[in-house]
């Protein structure tokens, strides 16, 4: 069961690390175009 | 088998499917109240995928003889209002120049959005969701008809190592991320239709945003798991003559026999290649969706299919059309994978005594292994006899 739990933890770690890692390479996907950063109402 | 019962069941299933996406001709609309311009009925008819006679729009694109003097208001438009100019763009009657640059910036109007939306909300959800419910129902029926596949004569009490820790890690990296992708994908695909009426738009917005984050980012774990398991197991999954015998015996599921198998039987090989081929395809379409307009692949794929199969698929696609094809293909492939994986989960857990241990702690009962993978056990024992390992 250790292999299973560690695989799930690694999968989550990859998921949470992915946006910042991709951003380092200029490949921002998930955060690209988010309304908080790209939309200015003023 | 009772033919009438089968026919009745098929008719029942067919009646469940919504056929509102089928194309029909729209009723004639009276446009006198709008002076000939389109009405709400026209818009609703197009959204309902009805065939609308578009000439009232496509031929209404301005008239140069109507142009006002250049000094007058809108005189620079040259006889066409903004609406008429955009209608001309929609029907490719003019070729405008643009200052904006980018893969999708030159597409001012793209008409395929509504057919894509209707396809996604109609057949994809209906048939995909119906197939998921169908396979779950079939497995429940199968469980009660066939029962759990037990170890004949009971467990031996001694175990043999079936999968090493790295193999189990790769399997669960792939499986865990796939389940997360499946659940979040279904939430994003079906939530608007089934969850918003239940939990409301605010709660669903939070759920959808979280699902999108997980779906977009755990995809990398899926791809790593896919590559890991491919290289670890491809050598054991090459089809051979033994697989034909295994398949002809139905894997022994119905006859309660135990056809010979090496490390992976033919059923497992089918799952392996389904996951590898479709996993690769769903990853490609997923990457295309993850990086919008950067990885168009359908026009080239259609050209390849045309050259091989002599078909007449479109080979010139707008950037948005590429995304729409990627989205639909991503959903269809994912549904097929989910069907296969649900069956795989069943047989690897409640469906067969002793099967989960293979991916649980890696140690399976020796008698289970002899009954389901006799040739593999013989290989392992021969290697151990020579001082090797599995």
Interface residues (C-beta under 8 A of the other chain):
Chain A: X1 X2 X3 X4 X6 X7 X8 X10 X11 X12 X14 X15 X16 X18 X19 X27 X29 X30
Chain B: X165 X166 X168 X169 X170 X171 X172 X173 X175 X176 X177 X180 X212 X213 X214 X216 X217 X218 X220 X221 X224 X225 X290 X291 X359 X360 X361 X362
